[in-house]
Amino acid sequence: MMEHKLTFKDYSEALKENKLLGLKCKECGAITVPPMMVCRQCASPDMEIIGLKGRGKIQTFATVNVAPEGREAEVPYIIVLVELDEGPWLMGNLTGIDPNEATMELIGKRVKMGHKVFPGDKYSAGESASPLFSLET
Amino acid sequence: MRKVAVVGVGETKFSGPQEKTSVELFGEAATEAINESNLKPKDIQALFLGNALGDFSEGQGMVQAFAAENIGCFNIPANRYEGACASAGMAVRDAFMWVASGFYDVVLAGGTERAASMGTSLATRTFAMFSDSRYEYPAGITFPAVFAMLAHLYSAKYGVPLARLKEQMAAVSVQSYRHGMFNSKAQLHKEVNVEAVLNSFTVCSPIQLHDCCPFSDGAAALVLTSEEVARKLTSKPVYMTGVGQASAGLLSSQQDYLPRIRAREISSKQAYDMAGLTPQDIDICELHDCFSIASLIAAESLGLFEFGRSGEAWMKGEADIGGKVAINPSGGLKSKGHPIGATGAGQVYEVVKQLRGEVEPERQVAGAKIGLTDTLGGDGGTLVNMILQRGW
């Protein structure tokens, strides 16, 4: 049976130590993150785990004012899609600025990664660590 | 592959919170479709039913079996489809394929949902289940947030200043509200102007309340038959001449295409190629305007307008009835409503009624012969397109 080289559990545990793990394809060189069973570019299963720097540029963002059930205390918060220096895009939150002051000027800004832990809710299969970005100073 | 016809359609009024069950809502739509087809429930060979959230909205799984029995389609095979907001699109496409293949001659397809009755908090949580639960929901992603991010990306990528894009998005909502005013099945019947859109509550910057479709309850149903059966039942068969469906993974994994939706471009190409048509042939299009920005994104990936230019098209009336292509003459998800498990079948209902010339005169697209439907599930995870043509 083919196994996952990097599981959700191992990826999430590493994030809790502010380590961002990815998978580098030995066939085409593309980097897959978050992890998948095969390379997101060429579908090869022949990949190795690598550490990513957790730095990149904001591609887009949104400020959430209406929360899903159970997350009312978190609003307002900013979600970002970041293009990592190694290429892949990664979703996370942005901390360190007032969510109500988020404007288009955020796009292109450099960020570095930390983490937060979503403890899960009655619908989730437990907790998940998640990227928490802040602007590079 | 055999030709497939839609011979009968039915739909409840789409609405806010109400007290009928999902089974009851579908029963009303289904019996309307079966009666219109001059058939009886015993003539139906199989049911293909979209329903996304029944487990959460009323504690009902496997709703399709109860829905079939309720209308007297005893013991027929009944399948449920869950593809978020594209659930009914998937159900109808599968129904098409089973008739096209020759396995069945007469089937019932559609969808039912009680999303409004869930309330905003639970509905927002369950809709977010259509994003990746392990890698993207932990950040608190919601559906307005997906399209808010796409709006900012659209502005940056195509060089449309955000203030200009907001005006274009408002024009989309104003048009949809206007069409919905005349649709007796629509959830919202109110005229809203650009100023009201731009002054409404900010749900998720830059998406405001009037940029969003409502949560809705409702059901829609269609009877699909082979061409041979259709000729015996009706003088106005509408043929389904092209279908397409495609999938994609995490929102972030679609990075090479966003704000374009890759799965939509694959799905719609399948439908155009099967029908032997191009976007220029489309007279009327019911597309997935869950948010105003979603209309611009959809129209471009469907090939109806150039990338980065569809907002201008809306502002010039090119997407209106009487324009280049009539988009969402039903009022769309924005105004007609969005009972997610039923929406795709509701789009087919609208196109069939338009091609037959049977909608309210204020929103009838004169001489429409070819229609396109478009449903998007999740954040680009499931796309379904269908092309319908007048058969007389």
Interface residues (C-beta under 8 A of the other chain):
Chain A: F8 S12 P34 M36 R40 Q59 T60 F61 A62 T63 V64 N65 V66 A67 P68 E69 G70 R71 E72 E74 Y77 I79 L81 E83 P88 W89 L90 M91 G92 N93 A102 M104 I107 K116 F118 D121 Y123 S124 A125 S128 A129 S130 P131
Chain B: T120 S121 L122 T124 R125 A128 M129 D132 S133 R134 Y135 E136 Y137 P138 A139 G140 I141 T142 P144 A145 V146 A148 M149 L150 H152 L153 S155 A156 L162 T202 V203 C204 S205 I207 G249 L250 L251 S252 S253 Q255 L258
